């Protein structure tokens, strides 16, 4: 069941349901906000995609082939899929991008991109179903050539329920300017694997072309799609994704700033990046941050940076945008002190906490491969909290608790909500008073919502 309102974002007591106390914690200052770090998972195997699931769990793909479903309060996880994939410890193929249906888990569909084969690597987009314990019923939707490098594979679902999928040039730069090839592109695909009728090129999955190896996709609340793209030695790019546009590779690197590039850009309607980095810093996963828990990052794109081969650029960038979102006006850098490659980013929609997937200290993913949380423990939301017209008692409670409505509604519905915003119990009163089944709930702080009011309840 989905959260019912932003009141579920209340951080009732800093870390009350958090069980990683055994891990060392550090503090990081972001303007006037203090973030506390904790290791959530310390035994991941080259985590590639991180996403906050519609079931309020953190989901992760690993390049070696596993999909993990992680409890964000404890770090405990289940392996819900273990694929046989192409994995070369010194290369880049494997299990890569993942996205869930926007109505997940009510709609249980999950899409994954992974690589097959050894001498002839292929890359495929497959659809799976979540049965509550595992991903099952694989259906292959699309296959294209893969390689030991440049497989792209980031996924994003658009508001019209089509899927964007980045593909790399598979190590052959000529693919990018060839509209007959699916490599070196961003593709747009219907959820069933068919070609959208309104794609910019008739009977083609191609949405953009002239891409080298885009591995980050996100969308702003205004509907602007951003991508991060690896350059060769210079000109990593941060781009705005526009249908039918050519992004220049290999004839243009970065901006159209040489005479030959300028001619090509005019002839082929090239979309220039809104920011570049030279030498390359190895840009990766991106996330548009909107949460009030870290106000300094609101309205910015957070970008994972893998760093150069000489271990000198690893960090997370916070990219500042113009008011219309069409220009990148600056950046701040964070978490470089770890000296580890950062692959992807996810955000907890309730607490505003940030999750980072680390890929170790060297290319392409040496240990340690941690997933870490960075959280503003001082954040509280008081949305919808109202003066008591309903009583919840005893408080604190142990084996039993009661809720009473002193005036107003009769036979009102009630909910018990945990610190992550998950509804853990629900029911209705018989008259104006009823028992709350709390005996088997973990100790901690909860919300009880009844008859339009919300109250904190401590369970010991």
N, C-alpha and C positions, 0 to 999 in steps of 0.2 A: 504494500500500500504506500502511496506517495505521501510526503509531508503535506500538512494542511495549510501552513502559512509560515511567514517569516518568523513568527514567535518561536518556531522550532529551532532557530539559530542561537538561542540563549546559551551562553557558556556559563553554566550554573555555578560551577566551582572549578577553578583552573586545574585541569588534569584529573578531575574526580574519577573519570572512567578510563583513564589512560594507564596502561600497565607496563610502559617501557622504562620504569624508574631505574632499572639496572643499567641502562645505557647512559653514558656521559652526556650532559647537556651543555650547550654553549649558547650565548646570547649574541644577537646581531642587531645593530641599530639601523633602522630605516627612518630617517628624519626624526620624528618624535615618537616613533613606534619601536618597541623592543620585541624581537622575535626570538623564541626559544626553540632550539633544534633538538630533535630526538631521532634516533635510528629506529625506523619502523620495521624494516626487513633487512637483515644483514647477510643473507645467503642467497640472494638472487643470482641468476645466471645471465648476465648481460641484459638487463631490462631495457626494452626498446620503446614500448608504448605504455603510457600511464593514462588512465581516464577514471573519472568519478562515475560509477555506474548508477543507473536508475534505481538499483536496489540499495543504494547508499553504502555500497562497498567499493573499495578501490580495486580496479582491474589492471592487470599488467601482462604484456607479452614479453617473452624472453627470446633472444635470437636462437637459442638452442632448441626451441620448439614448445615450451610450456606456456600455458595461459594460467595466471594466478588470480585468485579472488581473495582479496586481503581485507581482513577486519581492520578498519582504521583506528579502532580504539585499543587494540592489543597487538597488532602486527601478525597475528595468526593467519595462516592462509591455507587454502585448498588448491590443489592442481586440478583444474576443471577440464583441461585438454592437454594432451602431450602428443604433438605431431612429429612425424618423421620428416625432417626438413633438411635442405642443403645447408650445412654449417661448416665453415672453414674458419678455424680460429684466427687466421691471419687475414681474412677477407671480410666481406660485408653481407653475404646472403644469410638467410635464415627466416624465422618467423618475425614479421615486422609490424605493419599497421593493423589497427583494430578500431572498430566503431560499433556502437549499439544503436538499435532503433530508438528514436526520441521518446517513445512510450514504453521503453523497457522498464520492468519485466513483463508488463501487461502484453506487450508485443515482444516475444522472446528472441527476436532475430539479432544475430551478431555477425558482422563481416570481418574477415581476416585476410591479410595478404601474406603469402609465404613463398619460399623458393624451393623448387624440386630439382633433382638431377645433380650430377657431378661434372662430367665433361661438358655436357650441354645443359646449362642451368636454365630452367624456366621459372616464371613468376606467375602466380595465380591469385585471383580474388575469389574467395569461397564464402558461402553463406552457411552459417550454423544456427541451430536452435538451442536455447537454454531450457533444460528440463527441470531445473531446480537444484541439480547437483553436478551437471556436466554439460559441455557443449557437444551436441549430437547432430546426426542427419546432415552431414556435409553435402553441399551442392556447389559444384564448381561453376562460377559465372563467367570468368574471363581468364584467358591465359595469354602471355606474351613472353618474348625472350627475356631472360635474366642474365646475370653475370656475377663474377666474383666482386665487382664493384658497381656502384651507381644503379641501385635498384629503386630509389625513391621510396614509395609505398606508404606515405602518410594519407589518411582518410579523413573526410569531413562530410557530414550530412547537412545539406542546405535546407532552408525553410520549405522548399517545394518537394522535399523528400527524395531528391536525387543525391547521388554520392559523388564527391570529387575524390580522385585518386591520383597522387603524383607518381610519375614513373621517371626513372633515370635513363640516361642515354646508353646504359649497359656498356660503358667504356668505348663506345663508338660514336664520336661526336656528329657524324653525318646523319645519324638517326634523328637528331633534334629538328632539322629543317626539312625532313621528309614526312609529308602528311600521310603517306601510306604506312608509316611505322607508328606503333603505339609507344615507342620508347622516346624519352626526352620530351615528355608532354605532361600536362595535367588533363586527365580524362574526366568526363561527366557521364554517369551511368545510372540507369534506373535501378531501383532496389532489387528487381528480379533479374538484372544483368542485361537487359535490353538497352538499346540506344534511344535516348530522349529525342523526340521528334523536333524539338526546338534547339538542338545543338547547333553551334555556328557552322559546322561543316556537314553537309548532308550525308546521312547514313554512316556517320563516323562518331566514335567515342571522343574524339579530340576536342578539348575545350580551350586549351592554350598550347602553343608550340614554341620551339626554340628554347626549351628548358634543358639545363644540364643535369641537375640532381636535386630537386626540391624535396626537403624532408621535414617541413613544418607547414601546418595549415591551421588557421583559426579565423573566426568571424567576429566582427564588432557587433554591438547591439543595433547599430544602424545598417547592418547587412553588408559591410565592406569585408571582403575576404582578403586575408594577408597570407603570404607564403615566405618562407626562408629557403634560400637556395645556395648550394655549395658552388663556389667558383673553383677554378683550377689551381692557380697559385695566388692570384689576386682577385679582388672583386667578388667576395661573397655578397649576396644580395638579399635585401628585404623588399618584397614586391607586393603590389596590389594586383590581385587576380581579376582579369577582365576577359570576358568571353571573346574568343577568336583572335586574341592578341598574340603577337610574336614577341618572345623575350630575348631573341638575338643570338643565342649560343649556336654554333661556335664563332659566328662572324662578329659578334659584339660581346665584349666582356664589361659588365658594369654599365656605366653611362655611355651615351653616344658622343664620345669626345675625341675621336680621331677622324680624319677626313673620310677614310674608307667606312668607318662605322656610321658616320653621319649619313652617308649616301645609302647604306644598307637600311638604316632606320627609317628614312623617308620612304624608300621603296616598299618596305615590308611592314610598315605600321608598328614599329617596335615600341613596346611599353618599357620605359626606363624604370629602374628600381628607385625607391624613395630613400634608400640608404645602402651604402656599400662599405666593405671592410677590406683593406689591403695592408699587409699580406692577409691571406685568408685566416679566419679564426674558427672555421668549421661550425657554421650556424646550424641549429637543429630545431627541436620541437618549440612551438609557440603557443601561447595562451593569452587571451584577452582578459585582463583582470578588472572586475567590476565591484568587488566586495568592499564594504566599508570597514572591515577589520584592519586593513592596511591602507589607510587613506592616501598615503604617498604614492601608491601604485594604481589607484583608481583611474580607469580610462587609459591605461598603458598596456602595451603588449610585452609580456614577459617571454624572453627567448633563451632557450638552453644553448650553451656554447660548448662544443666538444674540445676546442682548443687545437693548436697546431701540433705537428708531430714532435716538436721539441718541448712540449709541455710548458707553454708560456701564456696561453690565452684562456684557459679553462675558467668559466664563470657563468653567471646568469646576467643577462642584460635586461633592464627595464627601459623600453623604448617609448619616448614621449612623442605624442602625435599632435598635429594641429587640430583646431576646433572642428574642422570638417573631416578629420581622419585621413586626409589625402596626402599629408606630408609627415615625415619623421623629423622632428625638430631637435632631438637630442637623445642621449642615453646615459643611464647610470649603471654601474657594474657592482655585482654582489657575489659573495660566496667563492671568490677566487682563492681564499685561504685554504680550501680543501685540496687544491692542486689536483683535482679529479675532473674527468670528462663528464659533462652533464648532458644527458641524452634527451630527456623529456620532462614535462611539467604537468601537474594536475592541481586543481583547486577544490577544496572542500566547500560546497555551497552554503554550509551552515556556519562554520566557524571562520571561514576565510583562510584557513591554513593552506600552506603551499606544500606540495609533495614533489620532490626532485628524484629522478632516476640517475644514479651515478654509474658510469662505465669505467671505473678504475683510472689508473694513472697513465696508460699508454694505449695507442691504437691497436686493435679496434675495441678492446673491452677487457683489459686485465683486471684482476681483483685489486681492491675491494669493489664489489658491485652492490652498493647499499641503496635502499629507498629511504629517504629521510623526510621528516615533517618539520616545517618551520611555521610556528604558530604564535600569534599574539595572545598570550594568556590573559591579558587584561581586558580583552574584548568582551563586551556584553551588549546584547540587544534586548531592549525592553519593549519591543513592539507588542501591542495587544495586551500587555499586563494591565489589569484593572483592579480597583479596590474590591475587597472581598464582599460579594453578596452570596458567595458559596463558601462553605467551611469544609476543609479537608483535615481530618484528625485521625489518630494522634499524629503529631509531627514533631520529632522524627517518629517513624513507624518501624515495626519489626515484622511480625507475622501477619498483622491485619491493619487495615485502614478503612476509613469511611468517608463518604462525601455526602453533604447535606445542602439542600437548596432552601434558604430561609424565606425567600420571596420570589415571585416570578414563576418560571417554568416548572411544570410537573412532568414526570417521566422523561427528564432530559437525558440526552446522550452524554457520555463522558469518554475521555481518552487519557491514557497515560503515555507520555512522550519522553524518550531518553535524551541524553545530552547531545546526540547526533541528529535529533529531529525525527527519529524513527518511532512510529506508533507501536508500542509493545503490548498494550492491552486496550480493549474498547468494550463498551457495553451501554446499557440504559438503566436509569433508576426506575424503581417501582414506587411511584409516588415522589416524595421529596428526599428520600434517603436511600443509600445503598452501599454495600460493601465493595471495596476495591481489592482484587486478587493480587496481592503484592508479595506473598510469602516466598515465591520462587524467583523473585527479581533480584539481580545483583545489588549489593550495597552501592549507594551513590545518590545523586540528585536527579530528580525527574520533574516534569511538569504534569499537572492534572488540569485538563480543560473540561469545563462543564458549564452549561447555561450561559455561554458568552463570556465567562471569566477564566482566568488562568492563574494557577497557584503552584508554588514550588513545594515539592514533597521530598523529604530526606528519608531514605530507607537505610537502616542500619543492619 
